Amino acid sequence: MSMLCTAIVCCIWIRHSACLARSSWYLPAPDTVCPATCRSMIHVKARSSPYPGSQVQRFPVADGQVSWSVAWPEYQPVDYTAASVRAGPEWADPDFRKEGRAEHGPRFNALDGRIDRRSFLGLYELDEDKLPRNPMGRTGITSRGLLGKWGPNHAADPIITRWKREGDEKVIHELSGKPILQFVAIKRKDCGEWAIPGGMVDDGELVSTTLMREFGEEALDSLTASGPEKDRLRVLFKTIFSKEMAREVFAGYVDDPRNTDSAWMETVAANFHDDAGDSVGQLDLHAGDDAKHVQWSDIGQDLQLYATHSNFMKSVAELWDAHW
C-alpha cells in the first residue's frame, strides 16, 4: 500500500488498494493504521481563528506545541460547542459529560450501533475526561464546535470531472502541454468558499450512497426536482456512481477549520470521470441545499478551495495525466 503525507493533512492516497477500496464504501476497517510519519504532520486550518460561524478565538497553538507528546501544562483550550449542536439535533451526539452519563457514553474506536466511530488513522486516544483526543494534535478548542460527533466525523466528497473541450477537441494548456480537466465546484453558503459538493455520511449509510446524495442535492438541486426528473437522475446515478466508475483518491483526516481537540473531520474523496463528456458532463447544474452557486471549473494549481480540497484536485490531475 503506497502512502503519502502532506504538511497539512494526514491521508491515505489510494492507488488500487483493495483494503481501502473496501473501507471507502463501508467506512474504515478497525485495523487501518496511519504510519508515525503521518501523525507528525501539522494541521493549519484547524488552528485558525475565529472559529467558523462565531467570534470565538482559539487558544494560540504554535507549530512546536501541536503534538500531544510535547508537555504543555499551560495549555487552556477554549471549551466551545455551537448552539446548533447543543440544541440536540438528531445528527449530533448528546453531551455525555452531563448528568452523570460518562459511563454510558459513546463506544469510541468502534462501530457504535449505527455510528462508525473508527478512524482512518487507526486507534485514537481518550483524554483524562474520556473525550477523544484529536490524533493530529492540539487545535486551541475543545468540545465539538460545529461538529455533531465526538471523535471522527465522517464525510464523502464526489469529484465529478470531464475534459475541457472546444467542439470535439480537448483543450490543451499552453504551458504544460497537457489536457485540462474540469470538475463540478460549488460555492458554500456557510463561508462563501468554493469546494467539492460533499457532505456528512449519515449514521449507518454507505459512503457510496452519500456521494450520490450529496452531489444530487448540492449540484443538481435534486431535493426540489419533479418526480420524473428524480427518476431520470436515479437511473443516471446508478451508472455514474458505480464501483466500476469510482477512482478513490483520498481517505483520511482533513485539516478543516471546524476541527477541535475532541472532534475532527475525516473524508473519502472519490473521482467519477466522464471521459466522453456525454453523461454527467451534459447535466444541467443547479445549486441546492448547502450550495450557493455551482459551476464547472478548470483544475489547476491556482485553485483556491475549502479545507484541503485543492490537494484532492492535484491527485485527480495526476491520475488522468492532466494539467496541474
C-alpha positions as CSV (number, residue, x, y, z in Angstrom):
1,M,0.0,0.0,0.0
2,S,1.5,3.3,-1.0
3,M,1.0,6.3,1.4
4,L,1.8,9.9,1.1
5,C,1.6,12.6,3.8
6,T,1.4,16.4,3.2
7,A,2.2,19.1,5.6
8,I,-1.5,19.9,6.3
9,V,-3.3,16.7,6.1
10,C,-2.7,13.1,7.2
11,C,-4.0,11.0,4.4
12,I,-4.1,7.7,2.6
13,W,-3.8,8.2,-1.1
14,I,-5.3,5.2,-2.7
15,R,-3.8,3.5,-5.8
16,H,-5.7,0.3,-6.4
17,S,-5.7,-0.7,-2.8
18,A,-8.2,-3.5,-2.2
19,C,-8.3,-3.0,1.5
20,L,-9.0,0.7,1.5
21,A,-11.2,0.5,-1.6
22,R,-13.5,-1.6,0.6
23,S,-13.2,0.8,3.5
24,S,-14.2,3.8,1.5
25,W,-17.5,2.3,0.6
26,Y,-18.2,0.9,4.0
27,L,-16.1,3.2,6.3
28,P,-12.7,2.4,7.9
29,A,-11.6,-1.0,8.9
30,P,-10.6,-1.1,12.5
31,D,-7.0,-2.2,11.8
32,T,-6.4,0.7,9.4
33,V,-3.3,2.4,10.8
34,C,-1.7,5.6,9.8
35,P,2.1,5.5,9.9
36,A,4.0,7.5,12.5
37,T,5.2,10.0,9.8
38,C,1.5,10.9,9.1
39,R,0.9,11.6,12.8
40,S,3.8,14.0,12.9
41,M,2.3,16.3,10.2
42,I,0.9,19.6,11.4
43,H,-2.6,20.8,10.7
44,V,-3.0,24.5,10.0
45,K,-6.6,25.5,9.2
46,A,-7.7,23.6,12.3
47,R,-5.9,26.2,14.4
48,S,-7.3,29.3,12.7
49,S,-9.4,32.0,14.4
50,P,-12.1,33.0,14.7
51,Y,-13.8,29.6,14.8
52,P,-16.3,29.3,11.8
53,G,-19.7,30.9,12.4
54,S,-18.6,32.6,15.6
55,Q,-16.3,35.2,17.1
56,V,-14.6,32.5,19.3
57,Q,-10.8,32.8,19.4
58,R,-8.8,29.6,19.8
59,F,-6.1,29.3,22.4
60,P,-3.0,30.1,20.4
61,V,-1.1,27.0,19.4
62,A,2.4,27.3,17.8
63,D,3.7,24.7,15.4
64,G,6.0,23.3,18.0
65,Q,3.2,22.9,20.5
66,V,0.7,21.0,18.3
67,S,1.8,17.5,19.2
68,W,0.3,15.9,22.3
69,S,3.8,14.4,23.0
70,V,5.0,17.9,23.9
71,A,4.4,18.7,27.5
72,W,2.5,22.0,27.9
73,P,0.9,22.4,31.3
74,E,-0.2,26.0,30.4
75,Y,-2.4,24.8,27.6
76,Q,-6.0,26.0,28.2
77,P,-8.2,25.3,25.1
78,V,-11.5,27.2,24.8
79,D,-14.5,24.9,25.5
80,Y,-16.9,25.7,22.7
81,T,-19.9,23.9,21.2
82,A,-22.1,25.8,18.8
83,A,-25.7,26.4,19.8
84,S,-26.9,24.4,16.8
85,V,-25.2,21.3,18.2
86,R,-26.2,22.0,21.8
87,A,-29.8,22.1,20.7
88,G,-29.6,18.3,20.2
89,P,-30.5,17.7,16.6
90,E,-30.7,14.0,15.5
91,W,-27.4,14.1,13.8
92,A,-25.5,15.2,16.9
93,D,-24.3,13.2,19.9
94,P,-25.6,14.3,23.4
95,D,-23.1,15.8,25.8
96,F,-22.4,12.6,27.7
97,R,-20.3,14.6,30.3
98,K,-23.5,16.0,31.8
99,E,-26.0,14.3,34.2
100,G,-23.5,11.6,35.1
101,R,-23.7,9.9,31.7
102,A,-20.0,9.4,31.2
103,E,-20.2,5.7,32.0
104,H,-22.8,5.3,29.3
105,G,-21.1,7.5,26.7
106,P,-20.2,6.6,23.1
107,R,-18.1,3.4,22.2
108,F,-15.1,5.1,20.7
109,N,-12.8,3.4,18.2
110,A,-15.6,1.0,17.4
111,L,-18.8,0.6,15.4
112,D,-21.2,2.1,18.0
113,G,-24.6,0.8,16.9
114,R,-25.2,2.5,13.5
115,I,-22.5,5.1,14.2
116,D,-19.0,4.3,13.0
117,R,-16.6,5.9,15.5
118,R,-13.5,4.3,13.9
119,S,-10.8,6.5,12.3
120,F,-8.8,6.1,9.1
121,L,-5.8,6.9,11.3
122,G,-6.2,3.9,13.5
123,L,-6.8,4.0,17.2
124,Y,-7.1,7.4,18.8
125,E,-6.6,8.1,22.5
126,L,-9.0,9.4,25.1
127,D,-8.0,12.2,27.5
128,E,-8.5,12.2,31.3
129,D,-12.1,13.2,30.8
130,K,-12.7,10.2,28.5
131,L,-13.0,12.6,25.5
132,P,-11.5,11.6,22.1
133,R,-8.1,13.3,21.5
134,N,-7.5,14.7,18.0
135,P,-4.8,12.4,16.6
136,M,-3.2,15.3,14.7
137,G,-2.7,17.3,17.9
138,R,-3.9,20.5,19.6
139,T,-6.3,22.9,18.0
140,G,-6.9,25.5,20.7
141,I,-10.6,24.5,21.2
142,T,-12.1,21.5,23.0
143,S,-15.6,20.0,22.8
144,R,-17.3,19.8,19.4
145,G,-17.7,23.3,17.9
146,L,-19.9,22.9,14.8
147,L,-19.3,19.1,14.6
148,G,-22.0,16.7,15.7
149,K,-20.0,13.7,16.7
150,W,-17.3,13.3,19.4
151,G,-14.2,11.9,17.6
152,P,-14.2,11.4,13.9
153,N,-17.0,13.0,11.8
154,H,-17.1,11.1,8.5
155,A,-17.8,12.8,5.2
156,A,-17.7,12.0,1.5
157,D,-16.6,14.2,-1.4
158,P,-17.6,13.2,-5.0
159,I,-15.1,14.7,-7.5
160,I,-17.0,14.8,-10.9
161,T,-14.7,15.5,-13.8
162,R,-14.8,15.9,-17.6
163,W,-12.3,17.2,-20.2
164,K,-12.5,20.8,-21.1
165,R,-13.4,20.9,-24.8
166,E,-13.7,23.2,-27.8
167,G,-16.1,21.4,-30.0
168,D,-14.9,17.8,-30.0
169,E,-11.3,18.6,-29.2
170,K,-9.7,18.6,-25.7
171,V,-8.3,22.0,-24.7
172,I,-4.5,21.7,-24.2
173,H,-2.8,24.0,-21.7
174,E,-0.2,26.2,-23.4
175,L,2.4,25.8,-20.7
176,S,2.1,22.2,-19.6
177,G,1.1,20.8,-22.9
178,K,-1.5,18.6,-21.1
179,P,-5.3,18.5,-21.5
180,I,-7.3,20.5,-19.0
181,L,-9.7,18.8,-16.6
182,Q,-12.9,20.4,-15.2
183,F,-14.7,19.5,-12.1
184,V,-18.1,20.4,-10.6
185,A,-17.5,23.0,-7.9
186,I,-20.0,24.6,-5.5
187,K,-19.8,27.8,-3.6
188,R,-20.7,27.1,0.1
189,K,-23.4,29.1,1.7
190,D,-21.7,29.0,5.2
191,C,-18.4,30.5,4.3
192,G,-18.5,31.6,0.6
193,E,-15.6,29.4,-0.4
194,W,-15.5,27.1,-3.5
195,A,-15.5,23.4,-2.7
196,I,-16.3,19.9,-3.8
197,P,-20.1,19.1,-3.4
198,G,-19.7,16.8,-0.5
199,G,-21.3,16.2,2.9
200,M,-21.6,14.1,6.0
201,V,-22.2,10.4,6.0
202,D,-25.5,9.6,7.8
203,D,-25.5,7.0,10.5
204,G,-25.5,3.6,9.0
205,E,-25.1,4.9,5.5
206,L,-22.6,3.6,2.9
207,V,-20.2,6.2,1.6
208,S,-21.3,5.4,-2.0
209,T,-24.8,6.5,-1.0
210,T,-23.5,9.7,0.5
211,L,-21.6,10.5,-2.7
212,M,-24.7,10.2,-4.8
213,R,-26.9,12.0,-2.4
214,E,-24.7,15.0,-1.8
215,F,-23.9,15.5,-5.5
216,G,-27.6,15.4,-6.3
217,E,-28.6,17.8,-3.6
218,E,-25.9,20.4,-3.9
219,A,-25.0,20.3,-7.7
220,L,-28.4,19.3,-9.2
221,D,-30.9,20.6,-6.6
222,S,-32.4,17.1,-6.6
223,L,-34.4,17.9,-3.4
224,T,-36.8,20.1,-5.4
225,A,-36.8,18.1,-8.7
226,S,-40.0,16.8,-10.1
227,G,-40.9,13.1,-9.9
228,P,-39.9,12.3,-13.5
229,E,-36.7,14.2,-13.1
230,K,-35.8,12.3,-9.9
231,D,-36.4,9.1,-11.7
232,R,-34.1,10.1,-14.6
233,L,-31.4,11.2,-12.1
234,R,-31.7,7.9,-10.2
235,V,-31.1,5.9,-13.4
236,L,-28.2,8.1,-14.4
237,F,-26.6,8.0,-11.0
238,K,-26.6,4.2,-10.9
239,T,-24.2,4.3,-13.9
240,I,-22.1,7.3,-12.9
241,F,-21.6,6.4,-9.2
242,S,-20.9,2.7,-9.7
243,K,-17.9,1.0,-8.1
244,E,-16.6,0.4,-11.5
245,M,-16.5,4.1,-12.3
246,A,-15.1,5.2,-8.9
247,R,-11.5,6.2,-8.5
248,E,-10.7,6.7,-4.9
249,V,-8.1,9.4,-4.4
250,F,-8.2,10.1,-0.6
251,A,-9.3,8.6,2.7
252,G,-8.3,10.2,6.0
253,Y,-8.0,13.2,8.2
254,V,-8.9,16.6,6.8
255,D,-7.3,19.9,8.0
256,D,-10.7,21.5,8.5
257,P,-11.4,24.8,10.3
258,R,-14.2,23.1,12.2
259,N,-11.9,20.7,13.9
260,T,-11.4,20.7,17.7
261,D,-9.3,18.8,20.2
262,S,-12.3,16.4,20.7
263,A,-13.9,16.3,17.2
264,W,-12.5,16.3,13.7
265,M,-13.3,15.7,10.1
266,E,-12.3,12.7,8.1
267,T,-13.4,12.1,4.5
268,V,-13.4,9.8,1.5
269,A,-12.8,11.6,-1.9
270,A,-13.7,9.6,-5.0
271,N,-13.4,10.7,-8.6
272,F,-16.1,9.9,-11.2
273,H,-14.8,10.8,-14.6
274,D,-16.9,11.3,-17.7
275,D,-14.2,10.7,-20.3
276,A,-16.5,11.3,-23.3
277,G,-18.4,14.2,-21.8
278,D,-21.7,12.7,-22.8
279,S,-23.2,11.7,-19.4
280,V,-22.7,13.8,-16.3
281,G,-20.7,16.3,-18.4
282,Q,-24.0,17.3,-20.1
283,L,-26.1,17.7,-16.9
284,D,-27.8,21.0,-16.2
285,L,-26.3,22.1,-12.9
286,H,-28.4,23.8,-10.3
287,A,-27.2,24.8,-6.9
288,G,-29.2,23.4,-4.0
289,D,-29.1,22.5,-0.3
290,D,-25.9,23.9,1.2
291,A,-24.6,25.3,-2.1
292,K,-25.0,28.9,-3.2
293,H,-23.6,28.5,-6.7
294,V,-22.4,25.6,-8.9
295,Q,-20.3,25.5,-12.0
296,W,-17.7,23.6,-14.0
297,S,-14.2,24.8,-13.0
298,D,-10.8,24.2,-14.6
299,I,-8.4,22.2,-12.5
300,G,-5.0,23.8,-11.9
301,Q,-2.6,24.7,-9.2
302,D,-4.1,28.2,-8.8
303,L,-7.3,26.7,-7.4
304,Q,-8.3,28.2,-4.0
305,L,-10.7,25.7,-2.4
306,Y,-12.2,24.9,1.0
307,A,-10.2,22.9,3.5
308,T,-7.8,20.6,1.7
309,H,-9.8,20.1,-1.4
310,S,-7.0,21.5,-3.6
311,N,-4.9,18.5,-2.6
312,F,-7.6,16.2,-3.9
313,M,-7.7,18.1,-7.2
314,K,-3.9,17.6,-7.7
315,S,-4.3,13.9,-7.1
316,V,-7.0,13.7,-9.7
317,A,-5.0,15.6,-12.2
318,E,-2.1,13.2,-11.7
319,L,-4.5,10.3,-12.0
320,W,-5.5,11.4,-15.5
321,D,-2.2,12.9,-16.6
322,A,-3.9,16.3,-16.9
323,H,-2.7,19.8,-16.5
324,W,-2.0,21.0,-13.0
